[in-house]
Amino acid sequence: MKSFSNLSDPSAPHTVRELSNGLADRRYSAVELVEHYLREIDATVDSVRAFVQVFRSDARQQAEESDERRRTGRALSPIDGIPFAVKDIIGIGGQKMSAGSRAVDIVPGSDAPIISQLRAAGGIVLGTTRMHELAYGPSGLNDFDGGARNPRFPGIIPGGSSSGSAAAVAAGLSPIAFGSDTGGSIRAPATLCGIVGFKPSYGLLPTEGVHPTAPTLDHLGFLTSTVQDLRIAMNVFAHIPLAPEGVSTTRRLAVFDEPGLTVDPAIATALRSALDALSDGGWQIESVTPPGGFDVMDVSTTIMAYEAYRVNRERLEKVPELLGSDVRERLEDGARIPRERYEEAWREVDRVREQMSALADPFDALVNATIPITGPSTEEGALPDVRRMLMRNTRLQNLLGAPAISLPGGQDGPAPWGIQLFSSPGRDGALLATAAAVSDTLGG
């Protein structure tokens, strides 16, 4: 029987694929797996603070049911018996949802559809994870509960809003976690915690039963240790075929020729080094110019703030004292945006949508640094200019509803940093195959 006492041991299983294979081969049981993760969570309550709630008895029962299915040859899917962490914005029937806020106290009567899918596939809900309040911030800092901690880069913010989900995976407390992404809230914490984060095309994973932030921009996705784990999850939840690893059609990547996408010289140098390594590995790297006259940050901020205010208007008007200062200020900004400006912002998005598809379609992926600055400290993370830069490179994909993935940047460069790959809406499977090949070339 494989010991789970030390996941830092390179020989110990910790990815979804490794754990799934181990369960299938009866090297350990789902019950043993759950008990391992419960011990790890207990050991990091004060240091990582990834979880809001841990559903011990439910997780153990789900594990027993999974083991019984395997004993009788009725495993439901490759994730049957695999523990999942769930961002505290996704409805779980009978369990409190706070969305990281004192102003939210919801107990859903039933599971969100994505949780129903998880249960139908045999996945196990370990518990819910901490987050930036109302999923409305990129730092992961939280005035309400103090937020999660970055387990791999102490002193650096974990990133938001899916901070606890990223911390759980990075600390080995769960092999995979659900996150949500309205402007980079999966990809930013993935980068800052040194793991992989994927935001699929808009609507590919259902957002019903998920507390909204800005509904036209909200996406669900996953945080994992490897691209292959994402592919397993997307095969189960969205029926995207598991193509052979490393497959890429043309091995062509495009890099935006826009200096503002790599503000920090250390990030620019690290990205250049990674691109050189990809070129040496047989990838064709080309420079492209994004559509002109389109201010991504201004347009996305207008849309996000307008919608977030309307989602949370009653909270802002009735219990403003329960909201953290940064979130309250952003909601107040949204209250001042007229509908005409909001509609004009969407017309701007429509104007560049076809241009972006035409730009992206000849390539396997477009590439940039996920975050254009080095990882901010917990003191720096609360600064407005820093918050803005954390989402500088990740907002466009939400406006377009396009799939995007962040990969760890590797050893060459500042720690942490990440590489973002993205494509046109609907090309999720091809992007994941490309990401697997890129990761392999870079030694990820």
Residue, then its C-alpha position, 0 to 999 in steps of 0.5 A: m500500500k502506497s504511503f501518503s505521508n509525504l507528498s513532497d516525495p517525488s515518487a508519491p502520487h499527487t496528480v489526478r492521473e496518478l491518483s486515478n491510476g492508483l485507485a484503479d490498480r487498488r494500490y490504495s482506497a478512496v477512504e485512505l485518500v480522503e483520510h490523507y487529505l483531511r490530515e494534510i488540511d488539519a496540519t495547515v489550518d493556521s499556515v495555509r488557511a485554504f479551507v472555509q469548511v471541511f465536510r469530513s463525514d460527507a467526504r468519508q461517506q462518498a469515499e466509502e461509496s466510491d470504494e464499493r463501486r470499484r469493488t464491484g467494477r462500477a467505477l463511474s469515471p476517471i475521477d471516481g474517488i478523487p477529492f475536489a476542493v470547491k470555491d466558496i461561491i459554488g452552491i452545495g446543497g445544505q451547506k453554508m455559502s459565504a462568498g468570502s463575505r460577512a454580507v452573504d449567508i446562503v444555504p442552497g437547497s440543492d447542489a449547483p449543476i457543476i457539483s451535481q456533475l461532480r457527484a455523478a462522476g464519483g468525485i468527492v467534495l472535500g470542502t469549500t475554499r477561501m476567496h477574495e470577498l464576493a469574488y471581486g478582487p485579484s489579491g486574495l486578501n480578505d478583510f473578513d477572514g484574513g484570506a488564504r496564504n501562499p504555501r509556495f511563496p511565503g509573503i507573496i499574495p496568493g492571488g484572487s479571487s480563487s485564492g483558497s483553491a490555488a493554495a489548496v492545490a499548491a500545498g497538496l491539500s487537494p489534487i484539483a480545485f474548482g475556481s471561478d474567473t471573471g477577469g483572471s481569478i483562476r489564472a492569477p492565483a495559479t501563477l502566484c501559487g506556482i500551479v496550472g489554472f484553466k478558464p474554459s470558453y464562456g458557458l462551457l461549464p454551467t454557472e447556475g447555482v454559482h454566486p454571480t460576480a458579473p454574469t456576462l464575464d463569469h466562468l468556472g474552471f479548474l486549478t491543478s498541478t498539471v495540464q493533463d489533470l485539466r484534460i481529464a477534468m474537461n473530458v469528464f465535465a465537458h466531454i472534450p476528447l483526451a487527445p494524445e499528450g503533446v499534440s499540436t497541429t502546427r506548433r505556431l505561437a503568436v506573441f502580442d507586440e505590446p510593451g504594456l503586457t510585460v511591465d516588469p523587466a524581469i518578467a519580460t526577460a523571463l518570457r523571452s527566455a521561455l520563448d527562446a526555449l520553445s523556438d529551440g524546441g521546434w515551435q514557430i514564434e511570431s509577433v502580432t499586433p492586437p486591434g488598435g483603439f481598444d482599452v481592455m482595462d477600461v472596457s472590462t472595468t466598465i462592464m464588470a463594475y456595472e454588473a457587480y453593482r447590480v448583483n450586490r446593490e441590496r448589500l451595498e445599500k442595506v449592510p455596507e458596513l459588512l463589506g470590506s473597504d476595497v469591495r465596497e469602493r468598487l461597488e460604489d464605483g459601479a453605481r456611478i456607471p450609466r447604462e449608456r456607457y455599459e452598452e458602449a463598452w459591449r459595442e467595443v467588445d463586439r467591434v474587436r471580437e472578429q478581429m481577435s478571432a482572425l488574429a488567433d485562428p492561424f495559431d495554436a495559441l496566443v502567448n503572453a505573461t499571465i501577470p506583467i509584474t513580479g509577485p506582490s507582497t501582502e502589503e503591496g497587494a492591497l494597492p490599487d495600482v497593483r490590483r490593476m496590474l494583476m489583471r492587466n493581461t487576463r481580462l481580454q479573454n473574459l470579454l471574448g469568452a475565450p479559453a485561457i490557461s496559465l502555466p508555471g513559468g519555470q525556474d528561469g525568472p522571478a518567482p513566481w511568474g506564469i505563461q498564459l496561452f489563449s485562443s478563440p472561443g470553442r477551441d478548448g480541446a486544441l488549446l489544452a493539447t497545445a498547453a500540454a506540448v508547450s509544458d513538455t517543451l519547457g520541462g513542466 
